């Protein structure tokens, strides 16, 4: 801030330069930019250094319409789809598959594909090199109404294990399902927190959704619609013998008190520990980061359990893939869409990505002599000033690329190690089913089928795990018949048609 004030003082002493500066700042904004920056954000776009720095680079200025709640933005998106008071550009737009299709069909969004090769050469090169990314953002007719955020190392739902407990019990990191089971037993019986009580929770989880990430050890990587695309064919593991064997193992863990018996009726906020001095009760848990469960001071004691092999092959569910659709779009109200496409192209470069997510070298971060980088202020300043007022990456989905290689050079050993573990996990992760655009009828039918199928399947599998329903032949056959009657095969056919 002192540097900015100093620059302004120099301009004020410069006579004619000062006048030119005043005229420039009073100039009407070039475009109206509207979007969503995450729920309850404290960031104000009109005061954010990212936009002023981008204006210096591109000469483009904006009038901002910023939304800070999901409810408010969803309501506004309906108005936009109806053509009400259109802005020029939607930024951090959080456009769903349905939003993109409906707005494009209504003529609210324009096709950006004709502009990409000339005005967004960096993005165009990425799409040319990655056919799957191009398909993910293209409508069936080839149009691209919205541009994505691209992150080849997105967060995943990972199993984090307490390495302090491993050390206390002289255990190695588990590398097989059998080793994990035995490690959880040792956590239960070995007093790894050293308080003389058997109060440890070997494995914490949130519902059947999280437990199914352990299904990779049985070859199960279905998505939230319970389908997987294998060699061009859509299948589901729900009624498979692999799923039955998986549920049988989970029931064993439950019976041995290795699973948290509150796992089916708790919430993330209820299991989270915020007191830095509180004892950590968890031996392992699922999360995108330990920070969602334990205090920052305890994060470094947790490490990722890498996936287990099955029949010599290791595969894990890729939760999000590389592409987050619907982050940026230009409306039919814009008179010069090519200029906005050129503006956003900056974010698909390494320099632009760092500007958006970390700021400027020498200002927000500095390079150390050992080749690592660090923030140029205390972590309190980073959280409350740099991330809120100087950068734009936090909150909402940002168009552009995420420079995770930069994170591998961060001076914090814990963060750097976590990124390396995520990279290793990514190398064996597979998207169960590629992103597609369904037509309106199929999209509505899938939603109807999923509404009934998901709740029934998860409840039934939870009952198998807890033993409330025995996993014998008769009850398993009843489960399979119920799932089929709820339309599993029809769902598979719709997803098959979409990829065909």
N, C-alpha and C positions, 0 to 999 in steps of 0.2 A: 504493500500500500504506500509506503514511503517513496518508493521509486516512481509510482504513478503520480503522486503529488509533485515530486520533483520535476517530472516531465511537463506537467501542466504549468508549473511556475516558469519554466524555460519558455514555453509557448507564449505566455502572457507578456513576457519581456521582449517578444520578437516583433511587436508592431503589426505589420501587415500579415505575418503568419498567423497571429492571434485572430485577426479578422476572418481570415480564410477558414481557420479552425471553427470559429463560431458559426459561420455560414454552413459549414459541413454538418455540424452537430444539429443545426436547426432544419436541415433538409428532411422532407417527408420520407418515411421508410419506403423502400422499393417494393417490398412484398409483405403480405400478411401470412405469418407462420403460426400454425395452430397444432396443439398436440398434448400429450399426456406424459407427465414426468414421475409417475409412480404415486401411490397413495400417500397423502399427507406429507408431501415433500416440503422442505423449507427453502428450496432453491427458487430463485426468481430469475427467469430467463432474461428479463430486460436489464438486469444488473450483472449478468454472468460474463466473465472475461472471455469465455470460449467464443461467444458470438461477436464480441468486439474484435478479438484477434482474427476471427474468420473474415470480418468486414475489412480489416487491414489487408488481408491476403487477396480477397476477391472483389472488394468494392461493393458488396451487396449488404443491404441493411434490411431489418425486419421490424414490423409491428407484431407484437407477440400476443397470442391468446393461449394461455397455459392452464391446463386442468390438473388438479392435484388429488382427485378421487376417481376410483374406477366407476362408481355410480354416475358421477357427473359427466365423465368422458363417454360412457356408453350411451347416455341420453343425448349428448351432443352429436355422437356419430349417427344416430338416427335422424337428427335434423340435417346433417350433412348429406346423408343418403337421399334425403328428400329435396336436396338442392337449396336449403335455407342458408342464406348469408355465407356463401362459400369463401373460404380463405384461398390463398394461392397455393399453399403447400401444407401437407400434413407431415409432421416431424415427431419421431417417437410415437408413431400413430397407433400402435397396438391394434392393427386391423386384422380381424379374423379372416379365415377362408371365406366365410359368408359375407363379411363386410366388403372384401375386395371384389367379389363377384357381383354383389348387388350394386355397389357404387359404380362399378365399371359398366354394368348393363344399363344403368340409369343415365349414363353419360356424365357422371360427376367426376370420375377419375379418367385421366387420359392414358393411352398406351405409351409407355416410356421407352419401349424397345427401339423405335426408330432413332432415338437420340443417343443411345448408349455408345455405339462404336466411335462416334465423332466427339461427343461432349463428356463421356465418362469412360475414357480409354482404360483406366486402371481397373474399374469394375468389369468392363467388357472382357478384358484379358483374363480375369479370374473366372468369369462364366464360361469363356471358351475353353479354359483348361479343365473345368470341372462340370461335365455334362449334367451330373446329378443336381448341382446347384441351379443350373439353368432350368431344368425340368421342374424343380421345386417351386420356382416363382412364376412359371409360365402357365397361363390358362390353356385349355385344350386347343384354342385357335392360335396359340403362339404369342398372344399379347402379354405384356408385363406391366400391369397397372400399379404395382407397388414394389419397392426395392427392399432388400433384406438387411438384417444384421448378420454378419458371418463370423462364427467363432468355432474354430476347429478343436477347441479344448473347452467346451461348455461344461458347466457343473453337471455332475451326475449324482444319483443316489448311491452313496458308497458305504461300505461297512468299515467303521472306524473302531480300532481296538486300543485298549489301554496298555501302552507299552511299559508304564511303571509297574502295573500288575504282572505283566510278563516277566519283567526283570526281578521282581520280588519273589516270584515262584520259579525262577530259573527256567522259563519256557521260551521256546523259539516262536517266531511268527508262524501261525498255522498255514499250511500250504495245501491241505486236503480237507475234505468234508469230515473225515474221521478225526483228523487233528484238531479241527475247530470244535467238534463235539467234546473231545477230551479236554481241550483248553477251557471250555465253558464249565465243565465239571470241576476243574481245578479252581476256577474263579469262585464257584459256589462253595467249595469245601476248604480252600487253602488260606482263608483270611488274607487276601492280597492287599486290602487296605490297612491291615495291621492294627485293627481296633479291638481285636479279641471277640468280635461278634460275627455271626453269620447273617450279615445284612446286605451282602453284595447282590446286585442285579446282573447276572452274567450277560444277558443280551436284551437290550431294550429295543422296542419297535413301535410303530404306529400303524396298526391295522394290517389287513391282508395285503394291501398294496405294497407295503415295504417288505413284508416277508417274501413276496414273490421274486424279489431281486436275488434271493438265495437259490431260486429255481434254476439258475444258470448251471449249477452243479448237476442237474438232471436234464440238461439240454433245453430248458425252458427260458425263452427270452421274449415271450409275447408282449405286445404293447397294451395300452389300456383298453383296447377293444378285443383283447385276447386273441389276436391274430399275429401271424408271422409270415413273411414272404420268403420261401425257400426255393431257389432254382426256378423262379417264375410262378410258383404255385403257392396260393394262400392256404395256410393251415392254422389250426388252433390246438393248443395243448390241453384245453380244459377237460376234455373227456378221455385223455390219453392215459396209458398205464404209467408213463413218466410222471404225470401230475399226481396220480394215486400214490406212487412211491415217495414222491416229494412230501405230500401231506402226511404220509405215515411217519417219515423222519421228523417232521415238525411236531407231530403228536408225541413222539418219544421225548423231544426236547421239553415239551410242555409238562409231560408227566414227571420228568426229572427236575422240574423247577429251574430249567436253564433259560427259559423265556420269561420275560416280564409278564406276570399274570394280569397286569393292568393294560397290556398292550392293545387290547381290542376296545377299550373304552376310555382312553386317555387322549390328550391333545399335545401338540408340540409345546405350547405355553406352559402346560402343567408339569412336564418333565424337565423343563429348562431350569438350569441352576445359574443364578445371577450373582450370588454372594461369592466374592473372591476367596473368602476364608472357609467356605463350606466344603465338607468332604465330598468327594466324587463317588457316587454309588455304582457307576456303570462300568462294566468290563468291556462292553461293545455296544454300538448303536448304529443305526442307519441315519445318514444325513448328507446334505451336500457339503457341509463343513462342520467341524466340531463346535464352531462359534454359535450354532443354533441350539446347542444343548448345554455346553459348559462355558464357564467364564473364559475371557481371553487369556488369563494367566495359566489356564489348564490346557489350552489348545495344543501346546507342543508335546504333551504326553500321549497324544493319540496319533495313530498312523493308519493308513489304508490297508485293509486286508485284500490282497490281489485275488482275482477270481480263481476258482479251482477248475482243473482240467476234468473232462469227461471223455473217455475212450480216446485219450491222447490229444484232445482238442479243447482249447480254452476259448470260450466266447461269453460275452456279457452284454446286457441290454444297454444300448446307447439311448439315454433318456430323451435328448432333444435333437440330436444330430448336429450338423454344422450350420444350418440355415434357420434363422428366425424370420418368418415372413411378415410382411405388412408393416415395416418400420418407417417407410418414407413414400409419399405419393404426391403427385401434382394434380390439381383439380382443373376443370375446364374453365375456371375463372382466370387462370394465369395467362398473361399475354406473351411471356417469353419463357416457356418451359425449359428451353435449352440452357438458359443461364442457371436455373436452379439445379438441373442435372449436373452441370459442370461444378456447381458449388458443392453438392453432396459427394461428387467423385473424390474430393479431397479426403474424405473420411475412409475411403477404400485404399489409401496409401499409408505407409508406415508412419510418415511424418504427421499426417492428419489424425490417424488413430491415436497417436501419443498425445497430440494436442488436446483431443477431446477427452481422453481418459486420465492423463497424468499432468497435463499442462506443458510448460516450456522448460527446457533444460536451462539450468542456472537460476530459474525463478522458483518453480515448484519442486524440481528435483535436480540432483547433481550426481555426477559420476565420481566414484571413488578410485583411488590409485590401483586397487586390486581388480578393477574391471566390473565391479558391481555398482548399482545406483542406489540412492537413498533419497527420501523426502528431505526437502530443505527447510524443515520446521519440525516442531514437536508433533506427535501423533494427534494430540488434541486439536492443534491448528489444522492438520491435514483433514481430520474428520469434519471440523466445524467451518473451515474456511476454504481450503483447496478443493475438496470434493463437492462442496455446496456452491461456492461462488466463483471458482476458477475453472472447473471442468464440468463436463456434462454427462459422463459415463454412468454414474450411479442413477438408479431409478428409471423405470421404463426401459424399452429396448431401443438402443441407439443404432441408426443405420451406419454401415461401415464395417470394418474388420476389427477383430480384437487381437491385439499384439501380445499373445501369451508368451512368445519367446522373450519379450522384454521382462515379463514377470520372473523368468528363470534367472535373471541377472539381478534380482532384488537382493539387497544386503541382508535381509532377514532370513536366517537359515531355515526357520520353520516354514515360512511361506514358500521359499525356494524348493524345499524338500517336498512339500505338498504338491506343488505344480509338477514336479518330476514324477511323483506317484500317480497323479492324474494323467500325465502323458503316457505312462506305462499302461494304465487301465484303458485309456483310449485306444491303444494299439490292438486290443482284443475285443473292443466294443463294436456292436453291429446294430444298425437301425432296424428294428423288427419289420417295419413297413414304411416305405418311402412316402414323403408328403405328396399328396395329390389334391386336385380340385374336383370334388364331386358335383354332379348337377343337383339342382334344387330338390328334385324328387328323391334321389338317392340319399342326399344329405339328411332330409327329413326322416326318411325311413330308418337310416342308421341311428339317428338320435332316439327314435322310438324304441328300436330293438335294444339299444345300449341301456336305456333307462331301466328296463325290466331285467335285462340279463345281468348287468353289473351287480346290482344290489343282491339279487338272488344267489349268484355265483359266490360272491364274497362272503355272504352270511353262511352259506352251506359249507364252504371251505373252512371258515373260522370254527364252525361246529365240529368238523372233523378234527381240527387241530386240538381243540380243548377236550375232545372226547364226549361232548354232549350228544353227538351222533356217532355211533360206532362205524368204523371204516371197513365194514364187512362187505361181502359180495352183493347182498341184497340192497344195502343202503347206497353203495356205489352205483349200482345199476339204476336205482331210482334217481340219483343225482344226474347221471348222464341223460336219462330220458327227459328229466325236467329241463335241462339245459338245451337239449335239441328242440323240445316243444316251444321254448321261448325264442326260437329263430336263429340259433347259432349257424346253421347251414346257410340260411338266407343271407346273414351278415357276411359270411365268407364269400358267397357268390357276388355280392355287391362290391366288396373290396377287390375280388378277382377281376371283375369287369373294369374297374377303375384302372388297374395296372395293365390290362390287356389293350 
